[in-house]
Amino acid sequence: MENNVQYEKITDDLDALLEILPAHISKPLRQQQDYSALLEVVIDLGRPPEARYLNGELILSKLDITRDDIDYVISQISPFGGDNRAGIERTLHRISALKNRKGDVVGLTCRVGRAIYGTIKIIEDLVLSGDNILLLGAPGIGKTTMLREIARILADKKRVVVVDTSNEIAGDGDIPHPAIGHARRMQVRTPNMQHAVMIEAVENHMPEVIIIDEIGTELETLAARTIAERGVQLVATAHGNTLDNLIINPTLADLIGGIQTVTLGDEEARRRRTQKSILERKAPPTFDIVIEIEHISRVKVHKDVGSVIDSLLRGQTQPAELRYHDEQGEVQAEHEEPEPGKGINITSDDGSRRKLYPFGLNRNQLEQVIKDMHLPITIVSNLKEADMLITSKNHYRKRPQAVQIAETTGLPIYVLRSNTAYQMEQLLGEMYGNSAISEALSEAEAAADQVASDGQEVELAPQNAYIRRLQHELAEKLNLTSQSIGREPKRRVRFYKQ
């Protein structure tokens, strides 16, 4: 179905990339009958060069890469920036450096950049609606390709400014690639200044639309909200594959309104037919529409994001709109069947244990939290074995290599506000979405009502340390006294009046 989609035009400037490679690497590539599926060329010191395609890899030469080969490539490209990326002027190709501890380049990833015209037909009506749009998807799925096309289409009708942190949208050099049409491009000196350039674009250049690739820090989420509040249309991508990823990521959750815990009064809880402690959205979402890109020709659209988030937090679902190209290349749309009881959880599809890689965290403390909460999680020491990475906000801001690798490979990243047991408990509790937590809190609320009405103390069912903490917090909010009694595994909480 997807292979029959015909795009208007594909431009890759591949000759420009081949010309910067040593002859023993470029010659085998030129001999390939069709290199339209070429993704990247990997050059590592002391290893044979390798070409990576959509359907596999190809060793290009029996000769190992030498220091002279790497220096030859570096001499023909722009200087590497703070994100260890460089490019070829007026092309979309990206060259990323691997460095040793001394800062010397020991490897290069030469990624092919392509301008594919016609990719946004599947969402063109949404783009032209004027709504703020957030694109999500795995690395390499086509987010930046779509952003480029969106810039070109909108620039024919509005004043568009592209904030191009790594020159990935509009290519290297001072003259933007024709793929962004009449849009203007603002380059960013270093990645940690992206948020400042976002605000500068609004204040200095009067755009009607701002386009940003890879919102990933708290400062950038705040800048995005500021832009949206000034009435400028915002189209961006963010780290994460699905809407669920944003909900459980404290750094990026503000893009969809942010999440907070609130305690309802008795009457309101009865009216809603829910427990007293619930999760709610803090503010209006920065983005009106979230689009999950499953394939360049298949997307999942969440309209009215605020309503979607509210439903998810209540344990309900709103069916997303699935759009795709049929066998004739026409755009088709249908609504997904709602998934009853859908929650955000970190167990794998087959119920097996998930593997967690902690970076910059107190490992012993994390192990104890996982043990106390009885979660099916195993901590691993090798990032390659992990299903997810957890780090603190301070470490995430510094963009260490582990975080960069996780983002490149599409590994889910979860960020703690601080390196404390309490923050670990909160994050894992929200991620796990365990029904036992809801049941335990419902029992605690019923017990609190009983204590308030007749003054008699009530003992709750035995629970793990994490749930007991939540029950103590509930008692404190309701002005009751609570105490943990008994020994594990029968340790439990008692509610009574002071």
C-alpha positions as CSV (number, residue, x, y, z in Angstrom):
1,M,0.0,0.0,0.0
2,E,2.6,2.5,1.1
3,N,5.0,1.7,-1.7
4,N,2.5,2.9,-4.3
5,V,2.6,6.5,-3.0
6,Q,4.1,8.8,-5.7
7,Y,5.7,12.0,-4.4
8,E,6.0,15.1,-6.5
9,K,9.8,15.2,-6.4
10,I,12.7,13.8,-4.4
11,T,16.0,15.8,-4.2
12,D,19.0,14.3,-2.4
13,D,22.1,16.0,-3.9
14,L,23.8,12.7,-3.4
15,D,26.8,13.5,-5.7
16,A,27.8,16.3,-3.2
17,L,28.0,13.7,-0.4
18,L,29.9,11.1,-2.5
19,E,32.5,13.8,-3.5
20,I,33.6,14.3,0.1
21,L,34.3,10.6,0.6
22,P,37.6,8.8,-0.1
23,A,37.7,7.0,-3.5
24,H,37.6,3.5,-2.0
25,I,34.3,4.4,-0.3
26,S,32.6,6.5,-2.9
27,K,33.4,4.2,-5.9
28,P,31.5,1.1,-4.6
29,L,28.6,3.4,-3.8
30,R,28.5,4.8,-7.3
31,Q,28.4,1.2,-8.6
32,Q,25.2,0.5,-6.9
33,Q,22.2,0.3,-9.3
34,D,19.9,2.2,-7.0
35,Y,21.0,4.1,-4.0
36,S,17.6,5.8,-3.4
37,A,17.3,3.7,-0.2
38,L,20.7,4.7,1.1
39,L,20.3,6.1,4.7
40,E,23.9,6.8,5.8
41,V,27.5,5.9,5.4
42,V,29.4,4.9,8.6
43,I,33.2,5.6,8.8
44,D,34.9,4.3,12.0
45,L,38.6,4.3,12.6
46,G,40.2,0.8,12.2
47,R,37.0,-0.7,10.7
48,P,35.7,-1.2,7.1
49,P,33.4,1.5,5.9
50,E,29.7,0.6,5.9
51,A,26.6,1.7,4.0
52,R,23.3,1.4,5.7
53,Y,20.1,1.0,3.7
54,L,16.5,0.7,4.6
55,N,16.7,-3.1,4.2
56,G,20.2,-3.8,5.5
57,E,23.9,-2.9,5.5
58,L,26.7,-3.2,2.9
59,I,30.5,-3.3,3.6
60,L,32.0,-1.0,1.0
61,S,35.7,-1.9,1.2
62,K,38.0,-4.5,2.7
63,L,40.3,-1.7,3.7
64,D,40.0,-0.4,7.3
65,I,39.4,3.3,7.8
66,T,42.6,5.3,8.6
67,R,43.1,8.6,10.2
68,D,43.8,10.1,6.8
69,D,40.4,9.0,5.6
70,I,38.6,10.8,8.4
71,D,40.8,13.9,8.0
72,Y,40.0,13.9,4.3
73,V,36.3,14.1,4.9
74,I,36.6,16.7,7.7
75,S,38.6,19.0,5.5
76,Q,35.7,19.3,3.0
77,I,32.8,20.0,5.4
78,S,31.9,22.8,7.7
79,P,33.3,22.9,11.3
80,F,31.5,20.7,13.8
81,G,29.1,22.6,16.2
82,G,28.4,22.1,19.8
83,D,26.2,19.1,19.0
84,N,29.1,17.5,17.0
85,R,27.2,17.9,13.7
86,A,28.5,19.4,10.5
87,G,27.2,19.6,6.9
88,I,27.9,20.3,3.3
89,E,26.9,23.8,2.2
90,R,23.5,24.1,0.5
91,T,22.7,20.5,1.0
92,L,20.7,18.6,3.6
93,H,23.3,16.0,4.3
94,R,24.4,15.7,8.0
95,I,27.8,14.5,9.2
96,S,28.0,13.6,12.9
97,A,31.3,13.0,14.7
98,L,32.2,10.3,17.2
99,K,35.0,11.6,19.4
100,N,37.5,10.0,21.9
101,R,38.2,11.3,25.4
102,K,40.7,13.7,24.0
103,G,38.2,15.2,21.7
104,D,39.7,13.7,18.5
105,V,37.3,12.5,15.8
106,V,37.4,8.7,15.5
107,G,34.2,8.1,13.6
108,L,31.8,9.8,11.2
109,T,28.1,9.1,10.4
110,C,27.3,10.6,7.1
111,R,23.5,10.8,6.8
112,V,21.8,11.4,3.5
113,G,19.5,14.3,3.6
114,R,16.6,14.3,1.1
115,A,14.0,16.9,0.3
116,I,10.8,15.0,-0.5
117,Y,8.1,17.2,-2.0
118,G,4.4,16.1,-1.5
119,T,4.9,14.4,1.9
120,I,2.3,16.5,3.8
121,K,-0.7,15.9,1.5
122,I,-1.8,13.5,4.2
123,I,-2.1,16.4,6.8
124,E,-2.2,19.5,4.5
125,D,-5.6,20.5,5.7
126,L,-4.4,20.5,9.4
127,V,-1.3,22.5,8.5
128,L,-3.3,25.2,6.7
129,S,-5.9,25.4,9.5
130,G,-3.6,27.7,11.5
131,D,-3.6,25.4,14.6
132,N,-0.4,24.7,16.5
133,I,0.9,21.2,15.5
134,L,3.3,18.9,17.2
135,L,4.9,16.0,15.3
136,L,6.0,12.8,17.1
137,G,7.7,9.7,15.8
138,A,10.8,7.5,16.0
139,P,14.2,8.9,14.7
140,G,14.4,8.6,10.9
141,I,10.7,8.3,10.4
142,G,10.4,11.5,8.5
143,K,9.6,14.3,11.0
144,T,12.2,16.7,9.7
145,T,11.2,15.9,6.1
146,M,7.6,16.9,6.9
147,L,8.7,20.1,8.7
148,R,10.7,21.1,5.6
149,E,7.7,20.6,3.4
150,I,5.4,22.4,5.9
151,A,7.8,25.4,5.8
152,R,7.6,25.6,2.0
153,I,3.8,25.3,1.8
154,L,3.1,27.8,4.5
155,A,5.7,30.3,3.3
156,D,3.6,30.8,0.1
157,K,0.8,32.2,2.3
158,K,2.4,33.5,5.5
159,R,5.6,34.9,7.0
160,V,7.5,31.8,8.2
161,V,10.7,31.6,10.3
162,V,12.5,28.3,10.7
163,V,14.6,27.9,13.9
164,D,17.2,25.6,12.6
165,T,19.4,24.3,15.5
166,S,21.6,21.8,13.7
167,N,21.0,23.1,10.1
168,E,19.0,19.9,9.5
169,I,15.9,21.6,8.2
170,A,17.4,24.0,5.7
171,G,20.9,22.6,5.2
172,D,24.4,23.9,5.9
173,G,25.8,27.3,5.0
174,D,24.3,30.8,5.1
175,I,21.9,30.3,2.1
176,P,19.0,28.0,3.0
177,H,18.2,25.0,0.9
178,P,15.4,25.6,-1.7
179,A,13.3,22.9,0.0
180,I,12.0,25.4,2.6
181,G,10.7,27.7,-0.2
182,H,10.4,31.4,0.8
183,A,10.7,30.7,4.6
184,R,13.4,32.5,6.4
185,R,15.9,30.6,8.5
186,M,17.5,31.5,11.8
187,Q,20.6,29.4,12.7
188,V,21.4,28.6,16.4
189,R,25.0,29.0,17.6
190,T,24.8,26.2,20.2
191,P,21.9,23.7,20.9
192,N,21.4,25.1,24.5
193,M,20.5,28.5,23.0
194,Q,17.6,27.2,21.0
195,H,15.0,28.6,23.4
196,A,16.5,32.1,23.2
197,V,16.5,32.1,19.4
198,M,12.9,30.9,19.5
199,I,11.9,34.0,21.5
200,E,14.2,36.3,19.4
201,A,12.4,35.1,16.2
202,V,9.1,36.3,17.6
203,E,10.4,39.6,19.0
204,N,12.6,40.7,16.1
205,H,11.1,39.3,12.8
206,M,7.3,39.4,13.1
207,P,6.6,35.8,11.9
208,E,3.1,34.4,11.5
209,V,4.5,30.9,11.8
210,I,7.6,29.5,13.6
211,I,8.9,26.0,12.8
212,I,11.2,24.2,15.2
213,D,12.8,20.8,15.2
214,E,13.3,18.8,18.4
215,I,11.9,20.6,21.4
216,G,13.6,18.7,24.2
217,T,14.3,20.9,27.3
218,E,12.2,22.7,29.9
219,L,13.3,26.1,28.6
220,E,12.3,25.2,25.1
221,T,8.8,24.1,26.3
222,L,8.4,27.4,28.1
223,A,9.5,29.3,25.0
224,A,7.0,27.3,22.9
225,R,4.2,28.3,25.3
226,T,5.3,32.0,25.1
227,I,5.2,31.9,21.3
228,A,1.7,30.2,21.2
229,E,0.4,32.8,23.7
230,R,1.5,35.6,21.3
231,G,-0.8,34.3,18.6
232,V,2.0,32.9,16.3
233,Q,1.3,29.5,14.7
234,L,3.8,26.9,16.0
235,V,4.8,23.7,14.1
236,A,7.4,21.6,15.9
237,T,8.7,18.1,16.6
238,A,9.6,16.7,20.1
239,H,11.4,13.7,21.5
240,G,8.8,10.9,21.9
241,N,7.0,8.4,19.7
242,T,3.4,8.8,21.1
243,L,1.2,11.1,23.1
244,D,1.6,8.8,26.1
245,N,5.3,9.5,26.1
246,L,4.7,13.2,26.6
247,I,2.2,12.7,29.5
248,I,4.8,10.8,31.6
249,N,7.8,13.0,30.7
250,P,7.9,15.9,33.3
251,T,10.1,18.0,31.0
252,L,7.8,17.9,28.0
253,A,4.4,17.5,29.6
254,D,3.9,21.2,29.6
255,L,3.5,21.0,25.8
256,I,0.2,19.3,26.3
257,G,-0.9,21.3,29.4
258,G,1.1,19.7,32.2
259,I,-0.2,17.2,34.8
260,Q,-0.9,17.8,38.5
261,T,-2.5,15.9,41.4
262,V,-5.6,17.5,42.9
263,T,-7.9,16.5,45.8
264,L,-11.6,16.8,45.3
265,G,-14.2,17.6,47.9
266,D,-16.7,14.9,48.9
267,E,-19.5,16.3,46.7
268,E,-17.4,16.8,43.7
269,A,-15.9,13.3,44.0
270,R,-19.4,11.8,44.2
271,R,-20.6,13.9,41.3
272,R,-17.7,12.6,39.1
273,R,-18.0,9.1,40.6
274,T,-14.3,9.0,41.2
275,Q,-11.7,8.9,44.0
276,K,-10.8,12.1,45.7
277,S,-7.2,12.2,44.6
278,I,-7.0,12.5,40.8
279,L,-4.7,13.7,38.0
280,E,-5.7,16.8,36.1
281,R,-4.4,19.0,33.3
282,K,-2.7,22.1,34.7
283,A,-3.1,24.5,31.8
284,P,-4.3,24.8,28.2
285,P,-2.0,22.8,25.8
286,T,0.6,24.7,23.8
287,F,-0.3,22.5,20.8
288,D,-3.9,22.1,19.5
289,I,-3.0,19.0,17.4
290,V,-0.6,16.1,18.0
291,I,0.4,13.9,15.0
292,E,2.1,10.5,15.6
293,I,4.0,9.6,12.5
294,E,4.0,5.8,12.0
295,H,5.3,6.0,8.5
296,I,5.9,8.9,6.0
297,S,2.5,7.9,4.5
298,R,0.7,6.8,7.6
299,V,-0.1,9.0,10.6
300,K,-2.3,9.1,13.7
301,V,-4.0,12.4,14.4
302,H,-5.1,13.6,17.9
303,K,-7.3,16.7,17.5
304,D,-8.4,18.9,20.4
305,V,-5.4,17.7,22.5
306,G,-6.8,19.2,25.7
307,S,-9.9,17.0,25.5
308,V,-7.8,14.0,24.7
309,I,-5.5,14.5,27.7
310,D,-8.5,15.0,30.0
311,S,-10.0,11.7,28.8
312,L,-6.7,9.8,29.3
313,L,-6.3,11.1,32.8
314,R,-9.8,9.9,33.6
315,G,-9.0,6.4,32.3
316,Q,-11.0,6.9,29.1
317,T,-9.9,7.1,25.5
318,Q,-10.8,9.3,22.5
319,P,-10.3,7.4,19.3
320,A,-7.5,9.0,17.1
321,E,-8.0,9.6,13.4
322,L,-5.8,7.3,11.3
323,R,-4.8,8.7,8.0
324,Y,-3.0,6.8,5.2
325,H,-2.5,6.5,1.5
326,D,-4.5,3.7,-0.2
327,E,-3.3,1.6,-3.1
328,Q,-4.2,4.4,-5.6
329,G,-2.2,6.9,-3.5
330,E,-5.3,8.7,-2.3
331,V,-5.6,9.9,1.3
332,Q,-8.0,7.9,3.5
333,A,-9.1,8.6,7.0
334,E,-10.8,6.4,9.6
335,H,-11.2,6.5,13.4
336,E,-9.5,3.9,15.5
337,E,-11.6,1.7,17.8
338,P,-11.3,3.0,21.4
339,E,-9.1,0.8,23.7
340,P,-11.1,0.1,26.9
341,G,-9.1,0.5,30.1
342,K,-6.1,2.0,28.3
343,G,-3.5,3.3,30.7
344,I,0.1,4.4,30.7
345,N,2.2,1.5,31.7
346,I,5.7,0.3,31.5
347,T,5.2,-3.4,31.3
348,S,5.9,-5.0,27.9
349,D,3.1,-6.3,25.7
350,D,3.7,-9.9,26.8
351,G,3.8,-8.9,30.5
352,S,7.5,-9.7,30.9
353,R,10.0,-7.6,32.9
354,R,11.2,-4.3,31.4
355,K,14.8,-3.4,31.5
356,L,15.7,0.1,32.8
357,Y,19.0,1.9,32.4
358,P,19.6,4.6,35.0
359,F,21.9,7.5,34.2
360,G,23.2,9.8,36.9
361,L,20.9,8.3,39.5
362,N,21.4,6.6,42.9
363,R,21.2,3.0,41.7
364,N,20.8,1.5,45.2
365,Q,17.9,3.9,46.0
366,L,16.2,3.1,42.7
367,E,16.5,-0.6,43.2
368,Q,14.9,-0.3,46.6
369,V,12.0,1.8,45.2
370,I,11.4,-0.8,42.5
371,K,11.5,-3.5,45.1
372,D,9.1,-1.7,47.5
373,M,6.6,-1.0,44.7
374,H,6.8,-4.6,43.4
375,L,7.4,-3.4,39.8
376,P,8.4,-5.8,37.0
377,I,11.6,-3.9,36.2
378,T,15.2,-5.0,36.0
379,I,18.0,-2.5,36.2
380,V,20.7,-3.1,33.5
381,S,24.2,-1.7,33.2
382,N,24.4,-1.8,29.4
383,L,22.3,0.8,27.5
384,K,22.0,-1.7,24.5
385,E,20.0,-4.1,26.7
386,A,17.6,-1.4,28.0
387,D,13.9,-0.8,27.1
388,M,14.1,2.7,28.6
389,L,16.4,5.2,30.2
390,I,15.8,7.3,33.3
391,T,17.9,10.3,34.3
392,S,17.6,13.5,36.3
393,K,16.7,16.9,34.8
394,N,20.2,18.2,35.5
395,H,21.9,15.4,33.6
396,Y,19.3,15.6,30.7
397,R,20.1,19.3,30.2
398,K,23.8,18.5,29.7
399,R,22.9,16.1,26.8
400,P,25.4,13.3,27.7
401,Q,26.3,10.6,25.2
402,A,23.9,8.1,26.8
403,V,20.9,10.5,26.3
404,Q,22.0,11.3,22.7
405,I,22.3,7.6,21.9
406,A,18.8,6.9,23.4
407,E,17.3,9.7,21.3
408,T,19.0,8.5,18.2
409,T,17.8,4.9,18.7
410,G,14.3,5.9,19.8
411,L,14.7,4.5,23.3
412,P,12.1,6.1,25.7
413,I,13.6,8.6,28.1
414,Y,12.0,9.6,31.4
415,V,13.3,12.6,33.4
416,L,13.2,13.0,37.1
417,R,12.9,16.5,38.6
418,S,15.5,15.5,41.2
419,N,17.5,12.5,42.3
420,T,15.4,11.5,45.2
421,A,13.4,8.4,46.2
422,Y,10.2,10.4,46.3
423,Q,10.6,11.5,42.7
424,M,11.5,8.0,41.6
425,E,8.3,6.7,43.3
426,Q,6.2,9.4,41.7
427,L,7.5,8.8,38.2
428,L,7.4,5.0,38.4
429,G,3.9,5.2,39.9
430,E,2.6,7.4,37.1
431,M,4.3,5.2,34.4
432,Y,3.1,1.9,35.8
433,G,-0.5,2.9,36.0
434,N,-1.2,0.0,38.4
435,S,-4.8,-0.6,39.2
436,A,-3.8,-1.7,42.7
437,I,-2.9,2.0,43.4
438,S,-6.3,3.2,42.5
439,E,-8.0,0.4,44.5
440,A,-5.8,1.2,47.5
441,L,-6.6,4.9,47.3
442,S,-10.3,4.3,46.9
443,E,-10.2,2.1,50.1
444,A,-8.3,4.9,51.9
445,E,-10.9,7.5,50.9
446,A,-13.8,5.2,52.1
447,A,-11.9,4.7,55.4
448,A,-11.4,8.5,55.7
449,D,-15.1,9.1,55.3
450,Q,-15.8,6.5,58.0
451,V,-13.4,8.0,60.4
452,A,-14.8,11.5,59.8
453,S,-18.4,10.3,60.3
454,D,-18.1,8.1,63.4
455,G,-14.7,8.9,64.8
456,Q,-13.6,5.2,64.9
457,E,-10.1,4.3,63.7
458,V,-9.8,2.2,60.6
459,E,-7.1,-0.1,59.4
460,L,-6.4,-0.5,55.7
461,A,-5.3,-3.6,53.8
462,P,-1.5,-4.3,53.8
463,Q,0.3,-2.4,51.0
464,N,3.8,-1.8,49.7
465,A,5.8,1.2,50.9
466,Y,4.9,3.4,47.9
467,I,1.2,2.9,48.3
468,R,1.4,3.4,52.0
469,R,3.1,6.8,51.4
470,L,0.2,7.8,49.1
471,Q,-2.3,6.8,51.8
472,H,-0.4,8.9,54.4
473,E,-0.4,11.9,52.0
474,L,-4.2,11.5,51.5
475,A,-4.8,11.4,55.3
476,E,-2.7,14.6,55.7
477,K,-4.8,16.4,53.1
478,L,-8.0,15.3,54.8
479,N,-6.7,16.4,58.2
480,L,-6.6,12.9,59.7
481,T,-3.8,11.2,61.6
482,S,-2.3,8.1,60.0
483,Q,0.2,5.5,61.2
484,S,2.0,2.5,59.7
485,I,1.7,-0.7,61.8
486,G,2.8,-4.3,61.5
487,R,5.7,-5.9,59.7
488,E,6.3,-6.7,56.1
489,P,4.6,-8.1,54.2
490,K,1.5,-7.3,56.3
491,R,2.5,-3.7,57.1
492,R,-0.5,-1.4,56.8
493,V,-1.8,2.1,57.5
494,R,-4.3,3.0,60.2
495,F,-6.5,6.2,60.0
496,Y,-7.8,7.9,63.1
497,K,-8.8,11.4,64.3
498,Q,-6.2,13.4,66.3
